[in-house]
Amino acid sequence: MRELSLTELDTERTELLPTRETLSFGNSNWASIVANNSSMALNAATFHSLAHSEAWQAITVTQG
């Protein structure tokens, strides 16, 4: 990657993107996001015991 000079930066131009139609409910857009994280661990606390752990994650997104 090379550095740009001030002259090169001065020649750069921007333009706005065109507006886009969106799905809407009446006059509003909304999104419902539900996230759930859970885990469980078990250790019998005895000599030479093993520990077991499981974790779950779920994310649900509803948009209207």
Backbone atoms as SQL, in Angstrom:
CREATE TABLE atoms (id INTEGER PRIMARY KEY, chain TEXT, resi INTEGER, resn TEXT, atom TEXT, x REAL, y REAL, z REAL);
INSERT INTO atoms VALUES
  (1, 'A', 1, 'MET', 'N', 0.839, -1.167, 0.000),
  (2, 'A', 1, 'MET', 'CA', 0.000, 0.000, 0.000),
  (3, 'A', 1, 'MET', 'C', 0.890, 1.237, 0.000),
  (4, 'A', 2, 'ARG', 'N', 0.556, 2.196, -0.815),
  (5, 'A', 2, 'ARG', 'CA', 1.375, 3.401, -0.860),
  (6, 'A', 2, 'ARG', 'C', 0.599, 4.580, -0.301),
  (7, 'A', 3, 'GLU', 'N', 1.323, 5.581, 0.134),
  (8, 'A', 3, 'GLU', 'CA', 0.681, 6.782, 0.671),
  (9, 'A', 3, 'GLU', 'C', 0.213, 7.668, -0.474),
  (10, 'A', 4, 'LEU', 'N', -0.901, 8.367, -0.244),
  (11, 'A', 4, 'LEU', 'CA', -1.414, 9.308, -1.236),
  (12, 'A', 4, 'LEU', 'C', -0.877, 10.698, -0.919),
  (13, 'A', 5, 'SER', 'N', -0.577, 11.440, -1.956),
  (14, 'A', 5, 'SER', 'CA', -0.139, 12.820, -1.756),
  (15, 'A', 5, 'SER', 'C', -1.367, 13.706, -1.551),
  (16, 'A', 6, 'LEU', 'N', -1.130, 14.924, -1.067),
  (17, 'A', 6, 'LEU', 'CA', -2.243, 15.863, -0.878),
  (18, 'A', 6, 'LEU', 'C', -2.892, 16.208, -2.209),
  (19, 'A', 7, 'THR', 'N', -2.112, 16.258, -3.282),
  (20, 'A', 7, 'THR', 'CA', -2.662, 16.543, -4.611),
  (21, 'A', 7, 'THR', 'C', -3.612, 15.427, -5.042),
  (22, 'A', 8, 'GLU', 'N', -3.207, 14.189, -4.800),
  (23, 'A', 8, 'GLU', 'CA', -4.077, 13.060, -5.149),
  (24, 'A', 8, 'GLU', 'C', -5.349, 13.068, -4.318),
  (25, 'A', 9, 'LEU', 'N', -5.223, 13.407, -3.036),
  (26, 'A', 9, 'LEU', 'CA', -6.409, 13.468, -2.180),
  (27, 'A', 9, 'LEU', 'C', -7.361, 14.570, -2.629),
  (28, 'A', 10, 'ASP', 'N', -6.816, 15.686, -3.098),
  (29, 'A', 10, 'ASP', 'CA', -7.657, 16.787, -3.569),
  (30, 'A', 10, 'ASP', 'C', -8.472, 16.416, -4.798),
  (31, 'A', 11, 'THR', 'N', -7.998, 15.444, -5.576),
  (32, 'A', 11, 'THR', 'CA', -8.731, 15.054, -6.779),
  (33, 'A', 11, 'THR', 'C', -9.848, 14.052, -6.491),
  (34, 'A', 12, 'GLU', 'N', -9.878, 13.506, -5.284),
  (35, 'A', 12, 'GLU', 'CA', -10.918, 12.541, -4.921),
  (36, 'A', 12, 'GLU', 'C', -12.264, 13.245, -4.765),
  (37, 'A', 13, 'ARG', 'N', -13.326, 12.598, -5.210),
  (38, 'A', 13, 'ARG', 'CA', -14.685, 13.138, -5.099),
  (39, 'A', 13, 'ARG', 'C', -15.609, 12.080, -4.524),
  (40, 'A', 14, 'THR', 'N', -16.653, 12.527, -3.893),
  (41, 'A', 14, 'THR', 'CA', -17.663, 11.603, -3.354),
  (42, 'A', 14, 'THR', 'C', -19.009, 11.924, -3.959),
  (43, 'A', 15, 'GLU', 'N', -19.889, 10.963, -3.921),
  (44, 'A', 15, 'GLU', 'CA', -21.265, 11.203, -4.355),
  (45, 'A', 15, 'GLU', 'C', -22.193, 10.386, -3.464),
  (46, 'A', 16, 'LEU', 'N', -23.368, 10.903, -3.273),
  (47, 'A', 16, 'LEU', 'CA', -24.346, 10.213, -2.442),
  (48, 'A', 16, 'LEU', 'C', -24.945, 9.047, -3.207),
  (49, 'A', 17, 'LEU', 'N', -25.198, 7.974, -2.486),
  (50, 'A', 17, 'LEU', 'CA', -25.866, 6.834, -3.093),
  (51, 'A', 17, 'LEU', 'C', -27.342, 7.171, -3.287),
  (52, 'A', 18, 'PRO', 'N', -27.987, 6.580, -4.288),
  (53, 'A', 18, 'PRO', 'CA', -29.412, 6.847, -4.485),
  (54, 'A', 18, 'PRO', 'C', -30.229, 6.277, -3.317),
  (55, 'A', 19, 'THR', 'N', -31.363, 6.900, -3.060),
  (56, 'A', 19, 'THR', 'CA', -32.232, 6.391, -2.001),
  (57, 'A', 19, 'THR', 'C', -32.791, 5.050, -2.420),
  (58, 'A', 20, 'ARG', 'N', -33.077, 4.220, -1.442),
  (59, 'A', 20, 'ARG', 'CA', -33.601, 2.880, -1.724),
  (60, 'A', 20, 'ARG', 'C', -34.952, 2.717, -1.049),
  (61, 'A', 21, 'GLU', 'N', -35.785, 1.977, -1.704),
  (62, 'A', 21, 'GLU', 'CA', -37.068, 1.644, -1.110),
  (63, 'A', 21, 'GLU', 'C', -36.847, 0.578, -0.052),
  (64, 'A', 22, 'THR', 'N', -37.524, 0.702, 1.064),
  (65, 'A', 22, 'THR', 'CA', -37.415, -0.292, 2.119),
  (66, 'A', 22, 'THR', 'C', -38.782, -0.863, 2.436),
  (67, 'A', 23, 'LEU', 'N', -38.782, -2.068, 2.927),
  (68, 'A', 23, 'LEU', 'CA', -40.030, -2.642, 3.398),
  (69, 'A', 23, 'LEU', 'C', -40.440, -1.904, 4.667),
  (70, 'A', 24, 'SER', 'N', -41.685, -1.587, 4.788),
  (71, 'A', 24, 'SER', 'CA', -42.095, -0.843, 5.977),
  (72, 'A', 24, 'SER', 'C', -43.460, -1.320, 6.447),
  (73, 'A', 25, 'PHE', 'N', -43.709, -1.074, 7.699),
  (74, 'A', 25, 'PHE', 'CA', -44.991, -1.357, 8.323),
  (75, 'A', 25, 'PHE', 'C', -45.624, -0.010, 8.592),
  (76, 'A', 26, 'GLY', 'N', -46.549, 0.392, 7.736),
  (77, 'A', 26, 'GLY', 'CA', -47.063, 1.758, 7.835),
  (78, 'A', 26, 'GLY', 'C', -45.967, 2.705, 7.408),
  (79, 'A', 27, 'ASN', 'N', -45.623, 3.636, 8.286),
  (80, 'A', 27, 'ASN', 'CA', -44.541, 4.571, 7.987),
  (81, 'A', 27, 'ASN', 'C', -43.301, 4.295, 8.817),
  (82, 'A', 28, 'SER', 'N', -43.171, 3.100, 9.363),
  (83, 'A', 28, 'SER', 'CA', -42.010, 2.832, 10.210),
  (84, 'A', 28, 'SER', 'C', -41.362, 1.510, 9.829),
  (85, 'A', 29, 'ASN', 'N', -40.071, 1.441, 10.025),
  (86, 'A', 29, 'ASN', 'CA', -39.306, 0.209, 9.859),
  (87, 'A', 29, 'ASN', 'C', -38.902, -0.258, 11.241),
  (88, 'A', 30, 'TRP', 'N', -38.870, -1.539, 11.472),
  (89, 'A', 30, 'TRP', 'CA', -38.488, -2.047, 12.791),
  (90, 'A', 30, 'TRP', 'C', -37.801, -3.385, 12.652),
  (91, 'A', 31, 'ALA', 'N', -37.019, -3.711, 13.637),
  (92, 'A', 31, 'ALA', 'CA', -36.368, -5.015, 13.706),
  (93, 'A', 31, 'ALA', 'C', -36.378, -5.456, 15.157),
  (94, 'A', 32, 'SER', 'N', -36.763, -6.674, 15.388),
  (95, 'A', 32, 'SER', 'CA', -36.763, -7.254, 16.728),
  (96, 'A', 32, 'SER', 'C', -35.633, -8.266, 16.794),
  (97, 'A', 33, 'ILE', 'N', -34.732, -8.092, 17.753),
  (98, 'A', 33, 'ILE', 'CA', -33.589, -8.985, 17.905),
  (99, 'A', 33, 'ILE', 'C', -33.632, -9.601, 19.293),
  (100, 'A', 34, 'VAL', 'N', -33.612, -10.923, 19.332),
  (101, 'A', 34, 'VAL', 'CA', -33.611, -11.651, 20.598),
  (102, 'A', 34, 'VAL', 'C', -32.372, -12.533, 20.617),
  (103, 'A', 35, 'ALA', 'N', -31.544, -12.381, 21.654),
  (104, 'A', 35, 'ALA', 'CA', -30.335, -13.194, 21.775),
  (105, 'A', 35, 'ALA', 'C', -30.398, -13.960, 23.089),
  (106, 'A', 36, 'ASN', 'N', -29.972, -15.205, 23.039),
  (107, 'A', 36, 'ASN', 'CA', -30.002, -16.056, 24.224),
  (108, 'A', 36, 'ASN', 'C', -28.682, -16.800, 24.316),
  (109, 'A', 37, 'ASN', 'N', -27.996, -16.644, 25.438),
  (110, 'A', 37, 'ASN', 'CA', -26.768, -17.380, 25.708),
  (111, 'A', 37, 'ASN', 'C', -26.980, -18.180, 26.984),
  (112, 'A', 38, 'SER', 'N', -26.638, -19.435, 26.971),
  (113, 'A', 38, 'SER', 'CA', -26.754, -20.236, 28.190),
  (114, 'A', 38, 'SER', 'C', -25.640, -21.269, 28.220),
  (115, 'A', 39, 'SER', 'N', -25.260, -21.649, 29.414),
  (116, 'A', 39, 'SER', 'CA', -24.238, -22.677, 29.558),
  (117, 'A', 39, 'SER', 'C', -24.504, -23.476, 30.822),
  (118, 'A', 40, 'MET', 'N', -23.937, -24.669, 30.857),
  (119, 'A', 40, 'MET', 'CA', -24.121, -25.546, 32.007),
  (120, 'A', 40, 'MET', 'C', -22.808, -26.282, 32.238),
  (121, 'A', 41, 'ALA', 'N', -22.382, -26.361, 33.496),
  (122, 'A', 41, 'ALA', 'CA', -21.156, -27.079, 33.831),
  (123, 'A', 41, 'ALA', 'C', -21.440, -28.026, 34.986),
  (124, 'A', 42, 'LEU', 'N', -20.775, -29.163, 34.961),
  (125, 'A', 42, 'LEU', 'CA', -20.959, -30.157, 36.016),
  (126, 'A', 42, 'LEU', 'C', -19.586, -30.695, 36.409),
  (127, 'A', 43, 'ASN', 'N', -19.320, -30.673, 37.698),
  (128, 'A', 43, 'ASN', 'CA', -18.086, -31.250, 38.229),
  (129, 'A', 43, 'ASN', 'C', -18.461, -31.972, 39.510),
  (130, 'A', 44, 'ALA', 'N', -18.181, -33.258, 39.576),
  (131, 'A', 44, 'ALA', 'CA', -18.584, -34.063, 40.729),
  (132, 'A', 44, 'ALA', 'C', -17.725, -33.785, 41.964),
  (133, 'A', 45, 'ALA', 'N', -16.631, -33.026, 41.829),
  (134, 'A', 45, 'ALA', 'CA', -15.774, -32.616, 42.946),
  (135, 'A', 45, 'ALA', 'C', -15.187, -33.804, 43.701),
  (136, 'A', 46, 'THR', 'N', -14.820, -34.831, 42.998),
  (137, 'A', 46, 'THR', 'CA', -14.152, -35.971, 43.622),
  (138, 'A', 46, 'THR', 'C', -12.778, -36.129, 43.004),
  (139, 'A', 47, 'PHE', 'N', -11.920, -36.889, 43.639),
  (140, 'A', 47, 'PHE', 'CA', -10.577, -37.101, 43.145),
  (141, 'A', 47, 'PHE', 'C', -10.629, -37.744, 41.759),
  (142, 'A', 48, 'HIS', 'N', -9.865, -37.231, 40.836),
  (143, 'A', 48, 'HIS', 'CA', -9.839, -37.673, 39.431),
  (144, 'A', 48, 'HIS', 'C', -11.190, -37.457, 38.729),
  (145, 'A', 49, 'SER', 'N', -11.942, -36.483, 39.165),
  (146, 'A', 49, 'SER', 'CA', -13.227, -36.240, 38.512),
  (147, 'A', 49, 'SER', 'C', -13.023, -35.482, 37.197),
  (148, 'A', 50, 'LEU', 'N', -13.999, -35.563, 36.353),
  (149, 'A', 50, 'LEU', 'CA', -13.986, -34.854, 35.086),
  (150, 'A', 50, 'LEU', 'C', -15.013, -33.737, 35.140),
  (151, 'A', 51, 'ALA', 'N', -14.726, -32.658, 34.472),
  (152, 'A', 51, 'ALA', 'CA', -15.685, -31.558, 34.371),
  (153, 'A', 51, 'ALA', 'C', -16.218, -31.528, 32.950),
  (154, 'A', 52, 'HIS', 'N', -17.485, -31.317, 32.816),
  (155, 'A', 52, 'HIS', 'CA', -18.125, -31.256, 31.507),
  (156, 'A', 52, 'HIS', 'C', -18.897, -29.948, 31.426),
  (157, 'A', 53, 'SER', 'N', -18.757, -29.259, 30.316),
  (158, 'A', 53, 'SER', 'CA', -19.456, -27.992, 30.140),
  (159, 'A', 53, 'SER', 'C', -20.015, -27.922, 28.729),
  (160, 'A', 54, 'GLU', 'N', -21.197, -27.349, 28.601),
  (161, 'A', 54, 'GLU', 'CA', -21.819, -27.129, 27.298),
  (162, 'A', 54, 'GLU', 'C', -22.308, -25.696, 27.253),
  (163, 'A', 55, 'ALA', 'N', -22.286, -25.109, 26.055),
  (164, 'A', 55, 'ALA', 'CA', -22.772, -23.749, 25.885),
  (165, 'A', 55, 'ALA', 'C', -23.630, -23.695, 24.622),
  (166, 'A', 56, 'TRP', 'N', -24.662, -22.889, 24.669),
  (167, 'A', 56, 'TRP', 'CA', -25.580, -22.712, 23.534),
  (168, 'A', 56, 'TRP', 'C', -25.766, -21.222, 23.274),
  (169, 'A', 57, 'GLN', 'N', -25.976, -20.902, 22.031),
  (170, 'A', 57, 'GLN', 'CA', -26.262, -19.526, 21.663),
  (171, 'A', 57, 'GLN', 'C', -27.294, -19.523, 20.538),
  (172, 'A', 58, 'ALA', 'N', -28.260, -18.635, 20.642),
  (173, 'A', 58, 'ALA', 'CA', -29.271, -18.493, 19.597),
  (174, 'A', 58, 'ALA', 'C', -29.574, -17.016, 19.402),
  (175, 'A', 59, 'ILE', 'N', -29.671, -16.592, 18.162),
  (176, 'A', 59, 'ILE', 'CA', -30.034, -15.212, 17.843),
  (177, 'A', 59, 'ILE', 'C', -31.153, -15.256, 16.812),
  (178, 'A', 60, 'THR', 'N', -32.241, -14.570, 17.111),
  (179, 'A', 60, 'THR', 'CA', -33.386, -14.508, 16.204),
  (180, 'A', 60, 'THR', 'C', -33.625, -13.049, 15.816),
  (181, 'A', 61, 'VAL', 'N', -33.724, -12.797, 14.522),
  (182, 'A', 61, 'VAL', 'CA', -33.968, -11.431, 14.028),
  (183, 'A', 61, 'VAL', 'C', -35.259, -11.460, 13.209),
  (184, 'A', 62, 'THR', 'N', -36.174, -10.579, 13.572),
  (185, 'A', 62, 'THR', 'CA', -37.427, -10.429, 12.832),
  (186, 'A', 62, 'THR', 'C', -37.499, -8.985, 12.367),
  (187, 'A', 63, 'GLN', 'N', -37.735, -8.785, 11.086),
  (188, 'A', 63, 'GLN', 'CA', -37.786, -7.426, 10.562),
  (189, 'A', 63, 'GLN', 'C', -39.114, -7.190, 9.876),
  (190, 'A', 64, 'GLY', 'N', -39.643, -6.032, 10.095),
  (191, 'A', 64, 'GLY', 'CA', -40.917, -5.712, 9.477),
  (192, 'A', 64, 'GLY', 'C', -40.986, -4.307, 9.012);
